[in-house]
Amino acid sequence: MDATFVALVVIVVVALAFDYTNGFHDAANAIAVAVSTKALTPRVALALAAVMNLVGALLSTEVAKTVGAGIIEAPTGTGGLEIVFAALVGAIAWNLITWYFGLPSSSSHALIGGLVGAALAAAHDVQWLGVVDKVVIPMVVSPLVGFGLGYLFMLAILWTFRRANVTRANRGFRYAQIVSSATMALGHGLQDAQKTMGIITLALFTAGEIDSFDVPLWVVLAAAAAISAGTYAGGFRIMRTLGRRIIQLTPAGGFAAQTVASGVMVTTATVFAVPVSTTHITTTSIMGVGSTRRLSAVRWGVAGNIVVAWVVTLPAAGAVAALAYLLTDLAVG
């Protein structure tokens, strides 16, 4: 059997494994708030998130094209497949590390950091303008947007329902959270599943299996299924961090945070084709909503640890990917 084909099969399997870890790592983004406010039970919330992740992953491939073709120059041959493999190893390693410590870091940035680190180790061209335009700027702007909109939307809800019966309003917002949780999962599928599609398509293009950077249907279906399965497996460590340790939200606050976060995710995926971090947006939306109570209501120490994990993600995943590339190249050579 041709060595390139074997390498391609290995990369597809590893990419789907990353997609699976992405699902259970980021499951908390869609359901943590709804579970913490008792709008949904954990298993029902996970099942809803898994289904909506699948639907979201089938709706678009624009973010996939950005990740696969906009971060590094398309590599060729066996050496190019080594770069893709090493990038996945770096991303999976960082996902597992942050999951173990319960830190909601970005699977998206872990994957992009892995691509850049592996490319640098291979002395391959990185599209730095694309990294800055499609990764660094959204990484800075999207959390600020999430925080600001979360704060303003929650203020609007508080003013609108200021004379409402509290018990009746909470019951209504719990029902509304079912919809906002579903929309969150849809946005997660639009964003995160596409990143794996982009990597697999990049590997297919590198191996010469496809002539243009168009995502094949089987890649879309496989990535959608993998992230949905991972989502259903759950990520309870991170769920506790997002649902309780930053701030305990009310049903109205949970609805506000999820509505803002899902709106940002869907807009960036469908309008701008930018691979933003669902984790960053969700976390900062929760912080923004919590800040309407009072700034001290947010546990800023926990939030600070999360931000540190965000900053470290790109270089850490890149370093692991670079090491993986060097070891892989040594083994192959």
CORRAFEN-V854514 format. One record per residue. N is the residue number from 1. RES is the residue in one letter. SS is DSSP state (H for helix, E for strand, L for the rest). PHI is phi as a letter, one per 30 degrees, with the letter a starting at -180 (NA if undefined). PSI is psi in whole degrees, -180 to 180 (none if undefined). Layout:
n=<N	N>
res=<RES	RES>
ss=<SS	SS>
phi=<PHI	PHI>
psi=<PSI	PSI>
This chain:
n=<1	2	3	4	5	6	7	8	9	10	11	12	13	14	15	16	17	18	19	20	21	22	23	24	25	26	27	28	29	30	31	32	33	34	35	36	37	38	39	40	41	42	43	44	45	46	47	48	49	50	51	52	53	54	55	56	57	58	59	60	61	62	63	64	65	66	67	68	69	70	71	72	73	74	75	76	77	78	79	80	81	82	83	84	85	86	87	88	89	90	91	92	93	94	95	96	97	98	99	100	101	102	103	104	105	106	107	108	109	110	111	112	113	114	115	116	117	118	119	120	121	122	123	124	125	126	127	128	129	130	131	132	133	134	135	136	137	138	139	140	141	142	143	144	145	146	147	148	149	150	151	152	153	154	155	156	157	158	159	160	161	162	163	164	165	166	167	168	169	170	171	172	173	174	175	176	177	178	179	180	181	182	183	184	185	186	187	188	189	190	191	192	193	194	195	196	197	198	199	200	201	202	203	204	205	206	207	208	209	210	211	212	213	214	215	216	217	218	219	220	221	222	223	224	225	226	227	228	229	230	231	232	233	234	235	236	237	238	239	240	241	242	243	244	245	246	247	248	249	250	251	252	253	254	255	256	257	258	259	260	261	262	263	264	265	266	267	268	269	270	271	272	273	274	275	276	277	278	279	280	281	282	283	284	285	286	287	288	289	290	291	292	293	294	295	296	297	298	299	300	301	302	303	304	305	306	307	308	309	310	311	312	313	314	315	316	317	318	319	320	321	322	323	324	325	326	327	328	329	330	331	332	333>
res=<M	D	A	T	F	V	A	L	V	V	I	V	V	V	A	L	A	F	D	Y	T	N	G	F	H	D	A	A	N	A	I	A	V	A	V	S	T	K	A	L	T	P	R	V	A	L	A	L	A	A	V	M	N	L	V	G	A	L	L	S	T	E	V	A	K	T	V	G	A	G	I	I	E	A	P	T	G	T	G	G	L	E	I	V	F	A	A	L	V	G	A	I	A	W	N	L	I	T	W	Y	F	G	L	P	S	S	S	S	H	A	L	I	G	G	L	V	G	A	A	L	A	A	A	H	D	V	Q	W	L	G	V	V	D	K	V	V	I	P	M	V	V	S	P	L	V	G	F	G	L	G	Y	L	F	M	L	A	I	L	W	T	F	R	R	A	N	V	T	R	A	N	R	G	F	R	Y	A	Q	I	V	S	S	A	T	M	A	L	G	H	G	L	Q	D	A	Q	K	T	M	G	I	I	T	L	A	L	F	T	A	G	E	I	D	S	F	D	V	P	L	W	V	V	L	A	A	A	A	A	I	S	A	G	T	Y	A	G	G	F	R	I	M	R	T	L	G	R	R	I	I	Q	L	T	P	A	G	G	F	A	A	Q	T	V	A	S	G	V	M	V	T	T	A	T	V	F	A	V	P	V	S	T	T	H	I	T	T	T	S	I	M	G	V	G	S	T	R	R	L	S	A	V	R	W	G	V	A	G	N	I	V	V	A	W	V	V	T	L	P	A	A	G	A	V	A	A	L	A	Y	L	L	T	D	L	A	V	G>
ss=<L	L	H	H	H	H	H	H	H	H	H	H	H	H	H	H	H	H	H	H	H	H	H	H	H	H	H	H	H	H	H	H	H	H	H	H	L	L	L	L	L	H	H	H	H	H	H	H	H	H	H	H	H	H	H	H	H	L	L	L	L	H	H	H	H	H	H	H	H	H	L	E	L	L	L	L	H	H	H	H	H	H	H	H	H	H	H	H	H	H	H	H	H	H	H	H	H	H	H	H	L	L	L	L	L	L	H	H	H	H	H	H	H	H	H	H	H	H	H	H	H	L	L	L	L	E	L	H	H	H	H	H	H	H	H	H	H	H	H	H	H	H	H	H	H	H	H	H	H	H	H	H	H	H	H	H	H	H	H	H	L	L	L	L	L	H	H	H	H	H	H	H	H	H	H	H	H	H	H	H	H	H	H	H	H	H	H	H	H	H	H	H	H	H	H	H	H	H	H	H	H	H	H	H	H	H	L	L	L	L	L	L	L	L	L	L	H	H	H	H	H	H	H	H	H	H	H	H	H	H	H	H	H	L	L	H	H	H	H	H	H	H	H	H	H	L	L	L	L	L	H	H	H	H	H	H	H	H	H	H	H	H	H	H	H	H	H	H	H	H	H	H	L	L	L	L	L	H	H	H	H	H	H	H	H	H	H	H	H	H	H	L	L	L	H	H	H	L	L	H	H	H	H	H	H	H	H	H	H	H	H	H	H	H	H	H	H	H	H	H	H	H	H	H	H	H	H	H	H	H	H	H	L>
phi=<NA	d	d	d	d	d	d	d	d	d	d	d	d	d	d	d	d	d	e	d	d	d	d	d	d	c	e	d	e	d	b	e	d	d	d	d	c	i	d	b	d	e	d	d	d	d	d	d	d	d	d	d	e	d	d	d	d	d	d	a	b	d	d	e	d	d	d	d	c	c	c	b	d	e	d	b	i	d	d	d	d	d	d	d	d	d	d	d	d	d	d	d	e	d	e	d	d	d	d	e	d	i	c	d	d	c	d	d	d	d	d	d	d	d	d	d	d	d	d	d	d	c	h	c	d	c	d	d	d	d	d	d	d	c	b	d	d	d	d	d	d	d	d	d	d	e	d	d	d	d	d	d	d	d	d	d	d	e	d	d	c	d	c	d	d	d	d	d	d	d	d	d	d	d	d	d	d	d	d	d	d	d	d	e	d	d	d	d	d	d	d	d	d	d	d	d	e	d	d	d	d	d	d	d	d	d	d	i	d	b	c	b	d	c	d	d	d	d	d	e	d	d	d	d	d	d	d	d	d	d	d	d	d	i	b	d	d	d	e	d	d	d	d	b	d	d	a	d	d	d	e	d	d	d	d	d	d	d	d	d	d	d	d	d	d	d	d	d	d	c	c	c	h	c	d	d	d	d	d	e	d	d	d	d	d	d	d	d	d	d	d	d	d	l	e	d	d	d	d	d	d	d	d	d	d	d	d	e	d	d	d	d	e	e	d	d	d	d	d	d	d	d	d	d	d	d	d	d	d	d	d	d	d>
psi=<139	134	-37	-40	-41	-45	-39	-43	-43	-44	-42	-43	-44	-39	-41	-32	-41	-43	-40	-47	-34	-40	-51	-24	-39	5	-34	-29	-40	-28	-14	-45	-43	-36	-42	-29	3	24	-32	151	156	-46	-39	-42	-42	-41	-43	-45	-40	-45	-45	-31	-44	-46	-47	-39	-23	-7	-27	159	14	-42	-36	-42	-37	-47	-44	-31	-5	1	-48	158	138	116	169	156	-168	-39	-37	-38	-33	-38	-46	-43	-47	-38	-41	-40	-45	-43	-44	-43	-46	-37	-46	-38	-49	-32	-43	-40	3	27	123	74	178	116	-33	-48	-28	-42	-44	-41	-38	-42	-46	-44	-44	-40	-42	-41	-30	4	39	151	131	137	83	-34	-40	-38	-46	-47	-42	-13	-60	-49	-49	-32	-34	-43	-43	-40	-36	-41	-45	-44	-49	-47	-37	-44	-48	-40	-39	-39	-42	-41	-45	-41	-42	-40	26	-24	6	154	126	-46	-46	-40	-43	-40	-43	-40	-28	-41	-41	-30	-25	-43	-45	-34	-41	-41	-37	-47	-36	-46	-36	-41	-40	-36	-63	-38	-33	-27	-38	-39	-43	-41	-44	-41	-38	-42	-42	-42	-42	-40	-3	16	-24	154	-19	162	66	131	118	152	-40	-30	-43	-48	-42	-45	-40	-43	-41	-45	-32	-42	-42	-39	-43	-28	-26	162	70	-28	-49	-31	-41	-38	-49	-37	-28	-37	-31	-53	146	111	153	167	-38	-42	-40	-43	-43	-48	-44	-36	-45	-49	-45	-37	-43	-43	-46	-41	-47	-32	-42	-33	-46	-12	40	130	79	164	119	-32	-46	-48	-44	-47	-45	-29	-42	-43	-43	-44	-45	-31	-18	-23	-54	151	-36	-10	-26	133	89	-22	-45	-44	-39	-41	-38	-44	-39	-43	-37	-47	-38	-22	-53	-55	-35	-49	-37	-40	-43	-41	-40	-43	-42	-38	-46	-41	-41	-45	-38	-41	-42	-41	none>
